[in-house]
């Protein structure tokens, strides 16, 4: 049955307009993006197939164009649209972080990091560089590693902070395993970077671990800084 044949109060678009986007399921939100289904399937059915094929919304959003195009009805054009939507979300959050004290907008930082790092098959280490008002100056991906580990050199982080004239930084990396708990190595690295940056009067405000679709784990909240 086509979505247009559903009762009005059950259609995703009407529900969003009446109650807000947050009330919709992942499949319903994706269906609004897809707009139409394929022969024998509504847009919601097709959205469920996509989520089932990739296992999660995060995995779908980080899929390659070739993998995405294996789903009937999908292709490079729709893939480009999806990536454009994701980049718009990242840029909107980047603008918020650049205009406000990040300590006053922790949700924006977490959401941006999740959009940037969740679902990647390899480990990435990033630094968000902040000015004296704790506004984001820039973000830099410094190191990219294998599924198991990456090498992070304190001197490179210090050089970057000096180059950008940063007053503070937020560190972040992802765990492709999906387990967000800080490892002993993560804690040692954080301590080493904090000590190195302190020598040039740059504060480490937090270190986040992004794992899957869960909210990034904060070292500051865990008392690990």
Protein Blocks (a to p, Z undefined) as FASTA:
>chain_A
ZZklpcfklgfklmmmmnojklpcfklmmmmmnopacehiafklmmmmmmmmnopaklmm
mpcfklmmmpghiafklmmmmmmmmmmmmmmmmmmmmmpcfklmmmlmmmmmmmmmgopa
bdcdddddddfkopafbdcdfbdcdfkbccddfklmmmmmmmnopabdcdddddfkopab
dcfklmmmmmmmmmmmmmnopacfbdcddehjbdcddfklnopZZ
